């Protein structure tokens, strides 16, 4: 590189660093005089760029020119309060979560999220974000406890990073968290426990909590134990999701951990026993994969405000004390809040009388799947009787007969159920990988839905 080229590079680099620092500090022109000075600097950079022959120096000058012109961008003049609102909209438009993960194979830790892209733009933006606790209270933790490598150092980094996030999130701002771990081995449990302990210590701030432990029941049990030792009530908890590969947990597994959640309105669980001590009094949405209990009515008694209920399957609970209670009910339990009901498996394993003693007059949407209608006819007839006796008028119906050879007309299977003539209704037969959709009026293929999936 010749002396003249070296000098050209040095001058270009110096100009680039100067304008870069000005951009990062959001040093935009605030007066007419400063704007004139910046225009003059831009013209000088344009002149230098035209006369520059050093390829590397040209790249620096092009970048410097871009930064100089960006100082006129209107967004730089917005006050911090407006920028805060804009950043919140960006967060809500993305997942909003900061992800803390360990690699499945070597346990290597990574921390990533939308927020780090914004903090790298300029010091002004970074200052706004760092000073706002609401940008640091959404995070997800993912990993595997039985990593193939003997190293579990990733959990140590995860713990340190989580504590930094919790520190930035303040002491009162509600927290939304997701915890997703899987693994068979107890080998690396000790490495993960401190991270779970740090989350448990903030349980009083949980607003949305999704806890998913696959092949890792002991981690869930440890977390519940620590939470229960920290608090007796969840003042902010609104959404709770507990998922596990375990079909059911033993009675008393949850203890009194979630017995007082006055703001809880959405609950999703892989399994739920009627004897589990959950605060369901203000619940509006309940989703259960496996319900262990003899009666739907007994469950509804605990959820007076429930609007949406989704159930995969129900099985009998040999240790339940609800049977005598249900048998003593002389009139149906009137539940006037439930409007949407989805049952994904009506079969002969469901408890006899599960749908008895229930009246749902406000029900408008029903989706039910039957695997083998003839084999499970008694259970379907119980479900159908509940719908008829409820005298509800359904606006949306999806009945799916899976792997069936229907021995009677579709009309007879739904006879007596009150379905609005204006309803959008599917009676679907899934047999031999074919789909036949019928409307509610005459059982003929629905011209609007043939070939499409049900909602």
NORFEN-V360405 format. One record per backbone hydrogen bond with DSSP energy under -1.0 kcal/mol. NH is the residue of the N-H (numbers start at 0). CO is the residue of the C=O. E is the energy in kcal/mol with one decimal. If there is no record, write none. Layout:
# NORFEN-V360405
NH:CO:E  NH:CO:E
This chain:
# NORFEN-V360405
5:1:-2.7  6:2:-2.5  7:3:-2.1  8:4:-2.4  9:5:-2.4  10:6:-2.6  11:7:-2.2  12:8:-2.8  13:9:-2.4  14:10:-2.3  15:11:-2.5  16:12:-2.6  17:13:-2.0  18:14:-2.4  19:15:-2.3  20:16:-2.2  21:17:-1.7  22:18:-2.4  23:19:-2.5  24:20:-1.6  25:22:-1.4  26:21:-2.7  27:25:-1.9  34:30:-2.2  35:31:-2.2  36:32:-2.2  37:33:-2.1  38:34:-2.3  39:35:-2.1  40:36:-2.0  41:37:-2.3  42:38:-2.2  43:39:-2.2  44:40:-2.3  45:41:-2.5  46:42:-2.1  47:43:-2.6  48:44:-2.3  49:45:-1.7  50:46:-1.6  51:47:-1.0  57:53:-2.4  58:54:-1.7  59:55:-1.8  60:56:-2.4  61:57:-2.7  62:58:-2.0  63:59:-2.5  64:60:-2.7  65:61:-2.0  66:62:-2.3  67:63:-2.5  68:64:-2.4  69:65:-1.6  71:68:-1.5  72:69:-1.7  75:72:-1.6  76:73:-1.7  82:78:-2.1  83:79:-2.3  84:80:-1.4  85:81:-2.2  86:82:-2.8  87:83:-2.0  88:84:-2.0  89:85:-2.1  90:86:-2.5  91:87:-2.7  92:88:-1.8  93:89:-1.1  97:137:-2.4  98:111:-3.1  99:139:-3.2  100:109:-2.6  101:141:-1.4  102:107:-2.2  106:102:-1.2  109:100:-2.5  111:98:-2.2  118:114:-2.0  120:117:-1.6  122:23:-4.0  123:23:-1.0  125:121:-2.4  126:122:-2.5  127:123:-1.8  128:124:-2.5  129:125:-2.9  130:126:-1.6  131:128:-1.3  134:131:-1.6  135:132:-1.9  138:175:-2.1  139:97:-2.6  140:177:-3.1  141:99:-2.5  142:179:-1.6  144:181:-2.2  148:104:-1.6  154:151:-1.5  156:152:-1.8  157:153:-2.3  158:154:-2.3  159:155:-2.0  160:156:-2.6  161:157:-2.7  162:158:-2.3  163:159:-1.6  164:160:-2.3  165:161:-2.8  166:162:-2.0  167:163:-2.1  168:164:-1.8  169:166:-1.1  174:204:-3.0  175:136:-2.9  176:207:-3.0  177:138:-1.7  178:209:-3.4  179:140:-3.2  180:211:-2.4  181:142:-1.3  182:213:-1.8  188:185:-1.5  192:188:-2.1  195:191:-2.0  196:192:-2.6  197:193:-1.9  198:194:-1.6  199:195:-2.3  200:196:-2.0  201:198:-1.3  202:199:-1.7  204:201:-2.3  205:202:-1.2  206:174:-3.6  207:174:-1.6  208:238:-2.6  209:176:-2.0  210:240:-3.6  211:178:-3.4  212:242:-2.2  213:180:-2.4  219:215:-1.3  220:216:-2.7  221:217:-2.1  222:218:-2.3  223:219:-2.6  224:220:-2.2  225:221:-2.2  226:222:-2.5  227:223:-2.5  228:224:-1.3  229:226:-1.2  230:226:-2.2  233:259:-2.3  237:206:-3.1  238:206:-2.0  239:265:-2.4  240:208:-2.5  241:267:-2.7  242:210:-2.8  252:249:-1.7  256:253:-1.9  258:255:-1.6  263:260:-1.6  264:237:-2.4  265:237:-1.8  266:284:-2.3  267:239:-2.3  268:286:-2.6  269:241:-1.8  271:289:-2.2  273:291:-1.5  275:272:-1.6  277:275:-1.6  278:257:-2.1  279:277:-1.1  282:279:-1.2  283:264:-2.4  284:264:-2.2  285:307:-2.4  286:266:-2.6  287:309:-2.7  288:268:-2.1  289:269:-1.2  290:312:-2.4  291:271:-3.0  292:314:-2.3  295:353:-2.4  299:295:-2.4  300:296:-1.8  301:298:-1.3  302:299:-1.1  305:302:-1.5  306:283:-2.4  307:283:-2.4  308:339:-2.1  309:285:-2.5  310:341:-2.8  311:287:-2.0  312:288:-1.7  314:290:-2.5  319:316:-1.7  325:321:-2.5  326:322:-2.5  327:323:-1.2  328:325:-1.5  332:356:-2.7  334:358:-2.6  338:306:-2.4  339:306:-2.2  340:364:-2.4  341:308:-2.5  342:366:-3.0  343:310:-3.0  345:368:-2.5  349:346:-1.6  353:350:-1.5  355:352:-1.4  358:332:-2.4  362:359:-1.4  363:338:-2.4  364:338:-2.2  365:395:-2.4  366:340:-2.2  367:397:-2.8  368:342:-1.8  369:399:-2.9  371:369:-1.0  371:401:-1.4  375:371:-1.9  376:373:-1.1  379:375:-2.1  380:376:-2.8  381:377:-1.8  382:378:-1.9  383:379:-3.1  384:380:-2.7  385:381:-2.0  386:382:-1.8  387:383:-2.4  388:384:-3.0  389:385:-1.5  390:387:-1.2  393:417:-2.6  394:363:-2.6  395:363:-2.2  397:365:-2.3  398:425:-2.4  399:367:-2.7  400:427:-3.0  401:369:-3.1  402:429:-3.6  412:408:-1.3  413:409:-1.3  416:413:-1.8  419:393:-2.6  422:419:-2.0  423:394:-2.0  425:396:-3.4  426:437:-1.0  427:398:-3.3  428:435:-1.4  429:400:-2.2  430:433:-1.1  433:430:-1.4  438:443:-1.8  445:436:-1.1  449:445:-1.7  451:448:-2.4
